[in-house]
Amino acid sequence: MAFYTQGGGLFQGQNTYVNPYRQGDQSAQDTLADLYEAEFQDYLNRFFPVEQDLIEQMTTGFGELQQEEIGRAQRAVARQYSNVRGQEGRRMSGFGLALRPESGNDFRRSETSALVAARNFARIRSEQRRSDVLSGGLGSAMNERSALGG
């Protein structure tokens, strides 16, 4: 039985061997210490740079990222309302009827309300994600997904 971990330190990109067959009074402690060191090196090489990149995005480019998310939410709402408007027109024409003039106003009011709600939700969600990333709650930021595709 041998233990291998992803490369760290001098063994970048290679597996690091940790010998489990040591002899002596301190062999178990030394093996465990080597495993912990190899795991920490693996973390520093693979995960730490990703975390640093996330933190930098949340501190320097947050405004742009937030505007992108708000834009995605607006496009999603506009696309859905366009689809609904078309479906309603086709449904009504199937009965030989035309859309009422007032229905256009109703659709616009409803769409405006949905756009405002989507923008607010996207802004709040992006701020929550930023807070999660900066406070070290990466797990919760990755598990919760935006209802608008983010």
Secondary structure, DSSP 8 states (H G I E B T S, - for coil): --EEEE--GGGTTSEEEE-S---STTHHHHHHHHHHHHHHHHIIIIIHHHHHHHHHHHHHSHHHHHHHHHHHHHHHHHHHHHHHHHHHHHHHHHTT----HHHHHHHHHHHHHHHHHHHHHHHHHHHHHHHHHHTT-HHHHHH---TT--
